[in-house]
Amino acid sequence: MPKANRHSQLLLCFDFDGTFIDPSSPSLIDPSLKQALDEMRQRGALFVINTGRSLFDAVTGINQSGLRDFPDYLITCEREIHEPNAFRRWIDLGNWNKHCRKDHEKLFHKHRKLLQKITDFVEKESNANWIAEPEEPAGIIASNNGEMDDLCTFIDKAILNDGAIQLSYERNSIYLRFSHALYNKGSALKEIGRKLKIKPSSTFAIGDNYNDLTMLQENVASMISCPGNSIPEIKEEITKRGGYVARESCGAGVAEAIAYFFTTT
């Protein structure tokens, strides 16, 4: 895995819960990570938080962590991109979110019968809960990871049999959110890179769970990593893809990965 080009603009992307912060201590940022961020900021790096949280929850978490003027860009719900305006209020980045929301409305309407089939299975054949709210019209919360494994097997087969190639989902342990296949953490990060004219070769990404896989790819970020607390499947994929598996967990693991890729020799 290549080290960073010291002469190019750098883009660093972090999953939030379980990567940037330890959920058991959300108001504490590891000191080594704070130092690493300061050093990378001095090098002119731009930062992205890429999370499954809503915009409100993401901003709440960032404020709770105590970091000011951070990040430069914010990806929420694993697909919507935000940038700060002059008053440090988060606004949509270009027309990406507009197209994203419209495409999701069309997708859920087009595949309403398939989603109803999945809903019936979840409610009748499992202990999981189906999520159906205006801000989250199609999602699942399973009772445990094993149950979510079984549900994903059913969903994969249902999507395949229906030929619904644009219907996808993002999973983080027992949580699942249905989504359009063109919108995910990876495509959103790639869009930021395109806007900023920063190539994957100058992009770093780190995450710990299934929903991070789309941004942990060479066509999105050439420097990929995961903290030591990552699920085994992520560690295996990072190893296969030539990335760096940190020994330390959460923030300390992020700092370790930054040091691996960006320490000058």
N, C-alpha and C positions, 0 to 999 in steps of 0.2 A: 504493500500500500504506500503510495507516494506521500512525501511530506509536502507542506504547503509551499507555494511559490511566494517568496518573501516580498516580491516586487508587485504583486497583484492585490486588488481589493479582495478582502476576505469576508465571507458570510458564514456565520456560525448559528446553527439551528439546534434548539434544545426541546425535547419533550419536557413537560413540567412535572406532573405528579409521578414520583418514583424515580425520576431522573434528576431534574434540576433541584427539586426539594424532596425531603423525606416526609411522606404523609404523616408520620408519627410526630414530627416536629416542624410543622409548616411555617413557623415564624423564624426559623433558624436557617441561615445559609452557611454552608461549610466555609470556614475561613480560607481554606486553600482555593475554593472556587471563587470567592470574592477577589482574591489576589490575582487569580488567572484572568478573570474578567477585566480587571483594571489594566493588566498588562496587554491584553488583546485590544482593549479600547485605545490604548496608547499607540498601537500599531494600525489604528484606523479600521478595525474590524466592525462589521455591522452584526447585530444580534436579532435572532428570531425566537420567540417562544411559540411552539407548535403543540397545541393541546386539544383534547377532546372536550374541555370545559366550554361553557357558553362564554360570551364576551363579558358579561357581568361577573361570573364566577372567576374567570381568568384574571380580570383586573383586581378583584378582591384578593385573590391569592398572591398576585405580584405585590400589591400594596402591603399585605400582611408579611411578606418576606422581608420588607424593609429596604428594598433596592429602589433607588430613585433614578429617573431618566433611563429606564430599562423596561422592555427591549426597544429596538428600533421598529420592529414589525411584530404583529401578533396574528397567529392563525388560530382560529377557534372552531369548535365543533368539528375539528379535523378537516376543515375545508374552506372556511371563510377568512379572508385576508383583510387586516386592518392596519392603518398607519396613523401616527399622531398628527393632528393639525397644529397650528401655531399656539394653541392654548392647551396643548397636550391632551386633547380629547381624541378618542379613537374613532376614526371614520373609515368608510370603505375605501379599499385601494382600487381605483379605477372602476371598471364595470364588471370585474370578476364576480363579486358577490351578487350583483343583479342577475347575471346569467346563471350563476349557481342556484339561486333560489328558484328562478323560473324553470330551470331544467329539472329540479327536484319535484316541483309541483306537477309537471308533466309526467315525470317518471312514476310517481305514486298514483296518479290518476290512471295511467296506462296499465299499471300492474296491480290495480286494486283487488282483482279477483285472486291473484296469486298471493298477495299480502293477507287477504282474508283467509285463505287456505292455511297459511303459516300461523296466523292468529289463532285459528280454531285448534290447530295442533298444539300450540303452546298452552292454550287455556284448558284443553281437555286431556292432553297426554303428558303434561309436565307440571312441576311445581313452580315454574318460572312465571314472571309477570310481564304482560305485554304493555308497552308504553304507548299511549295514544293521547297526546296533548298538542295544542296548537304549535308550540315551539319544538315538539319532538313527536311527530305523527307516527313514526314507525321504529320501534326499538324493543329490546328485551332485557330483562334483568333476571338472570338464572339464580338458582339457590346455591349452586356450587360450580366449580370449573368442569367437573365431570359431566354435569347436566348440560352445560354450555357446549361442550365437545359434541354431545349427542345431538343437540339442537342444530349446531353448525352442519353436521353431517346431513340432517334432514333438509335444511335450507339449501345446501349446495345441490343436492339431488333435485329438489323442487325447482330451483332456478334453471338447472340444466335441462330438465324435462320440459320446462315451459319455453325454453329458448330466450329467456329474459337476459340477454347479454349485458345490458346496461345497468341492471339491478345488482348491486353489490352490498357489502356491509363492512363496518369497522368494528373490530372486537378488542376489548381491553378486559381481560380476565372474565368476570361474570357479566360484563356489560356489552351490549351489541347495539349498534345504530345502523339502520339501513341507509344506503346512500347511492348516488349515481356513480358508476364506475369511473367516470372522468374526473371526479372531485374527491381528493383525499389529501393526506398530509404531504405526500410526495409531489403531486401535481401542483398543490398550492405553493410549496417551497420552490418548485421549478419556475412558477410564474413570477415569484419575487426576484429570483435570479435573472429571469428574462428582462424584467422591468429595469433592473439595476445594471444589466449587462455584466453580471458576474457568472462565470462559467462553473459547471460542476467541479472542475479541477481546482477551484478556489473556494469550494463549499464544504463545510464540516457539518455532520448531523449525528445526533446521539439520542437513543431511545431504549426503552426497556420492555415493550410489550408488542402484541400482535399488530396493533394499529399503527405502529411506527415503521413497519416493514417497507411501506411504499416510499418513505423518504430515505431509507437505508439502502439505496441502490446507486450504482456508479453513474447512471445517466442523470441522477439528481445531485448526489454529493460523492465526490471521489474519496473523501475522508470520512469513514463511518465507524461508529463505535457504540458500545453499550456498557452501562455500569455493572458492577459485580452482582447486584441484586436482580438483574434481568431474568426473565423466565428462560428455561433451558432452550426453548425453540429459537429465541432471539440470539442467544449466545452461539448456537449452532450455525444459524444463518450468517451472522457476522463473521464467524471463522471461515465459512465457505466462501464468503465474498471478499476475503482478504482484509477485513477490518480489524479493529483493536478491541479486545474484550478486557475491560478494566478489572483490576482485583478489588478495588474499593467500591463501596456502594454509594448510590445517589450522588449528591454534590461532590463528594471527595472523588468518586469515580469519574465524574465529568472533568474535574480539574486534572486528574491523572491522564485522561484521554487528550485533553488540550496540550498538556506537556509533551505527550508522545508525538503529536502531529506538528506542533509549532515551536518546539525548542530548537533554537538555531545551533548549528554545529560549527 
